Amino acid sequence: MNWTKQIINNGTLRSNIGLIMALMTFLILGIILIRYYQYQINPDGLVYIKIAKTYLMGNYSDAISTYWSPLISWLLVPFLIYSLNPVYVLFSTKLLALIIGFFTLLGIGKLSYKFEMDETIRTVILFSAVPVILYFAYSVITPDLVVVCILVYYFNIIFSSEYSSNIYNGLFCGSLGALAYLSKSYAFPFFIAHFTLFNIIHYFKNIQNRKKVLKNLFLGFIVFFVISGIWIGLISQKEGEITYGTSGEFNHNLVGPESKGWGVTHYLGEITQDESMTPSADVKSWSPFESWGYFKYQLKLIYTNTMATINIYRLFSCFSLIILFVYLILILNGFKKILTDNRIYPVLTIIIFSSGYLPILVEERYLWIIYPLLVLMGGYLLNELFKYSFFTGGRKGTSIKSIILLIFAVSFIWMPVSSLSENINSDKEIYNLANLIEDQYNVHGNIVINQDNKKISIAYLSYYMGTNYLGQTNNTGNSKMPEQLKKYNVDFYMVWGDNKSVLNGYTDVTNGKINILKIYSINDKVQMHK
């Protein structure tokens, strides 16, 4: 049965129109807004772009990264065939995110039928999801939106009461799980834990179809491990040991008791490898089982991350915690039938997905998949609430129901809309500065900067100008500086901030016309060095 027929059978023509209108609204707003976020740039985004370019050039071995998963870069490659212009490539990341967002919203529409609600509530939820997905697409270049898109379709299969009736469901789940892993390595342990648990639940729920459940479990894992295993083999060969990804270990070390965190300064001559394939930070490997002190530190870290996770839920909506609490009450009231109560599905999913980050590191974008689940759970609770006689008859009940629906929708779109409005033309000033430098001062080749900071900004400027960033130096006034610059074939040296030091013997091509920035042309001396 195709999805269109399923919508007509499960719902009404009205719900079908509601989804179509939500999708059209998403596309129209997305196309209008893309110009205001096309310059948004972030460190990971530069990495995924560089990896995509490496694949395009056919350097497959160099493109393989044990830290950054490949799928988002693979999806970006077709866009790069047309042009490698930096502005166009950055625009392409937003266009790709818009396309992924469209299919994410489509998947949410399909998943909504796993939650009992009338069509008015469903339509409100779908329109509420529009600014949420736009926020996901335009806030940052990240594979987390890809993960949301894939998992929404996976949940639609695994949450279904008909899961055990079709052995192809296991194959579909395994394929989607592998794609999620290729998007982000965290999906590897999550899928194993989630798929196993949900097959156990389906096994005990469906006495007549237990053999089919076992077949689904078996076939799903075969597909998952075959597809995932190809990538695991490639990165394990590159790492020199078996691994499904190094991001989890790196991030755990990053938040370790002796870690100095991000911000490691690479000085001129110290960059000996392609940083786009390996993250850099001053970290030390550690284990909570090394000592009692480390174990207590890990417990404290879990507590801190738990509080951060709760705050992220509250950031999604002021009703998030209420929704979770009420859901748990409903489930516990029928504890004896807990395995047959489909309402446990999203709760278990939220617990499993969130728990995996608690020992390591929690960021808001890591938990994006929780957002649509909370919205759908809230829609179900509203549907249950509106069954009370107070809401079923009379103009007053209908008016109050409309007000509640409006408040519910606003609570979930407030953060995305606020964030989108606050970040209009994000990072455009970097693009403008890069244009100014490139057009008026012809900066090219190898560049270095002083020690003052702005490393990230330099990386962004370097991206637009097509230059090669070699690192920083803190010895501007050192007499050996000319020798170092010549040794590493530096073409331009940039001095940021209020630093009053000058690079004697070289021309400041900006002639003081750019505040907080001097750019010295190393190939244009104004006097001989002694």
Salt bridges, closest charged atoms under 4 A:
ASP44 OD2 - ARG365 NH2 3.72
GLU116 OE2 - LYS387 NZ 2.99
GLU119 OE1 - ARG122 NE 2.97
ASP144 OD1 - LYS184 NZ 2.58
ASP144 OD2 - ARG365 NH1 2.51
GLU258 OE1 - LYS284 NZ 3.32
ASP274 OD1 - LYS50 NZ 3.54
GLU275 OE1 - HIS266 NE2 3.29
ASP282 OD2 - LYS260 NZ 3.81
ASP341 OD2 - ARG343 NH2 2.82
GLU363 OE1 - ARG365 NE 3.58
GLU384 OE2 - LYS387 NZ 3.02
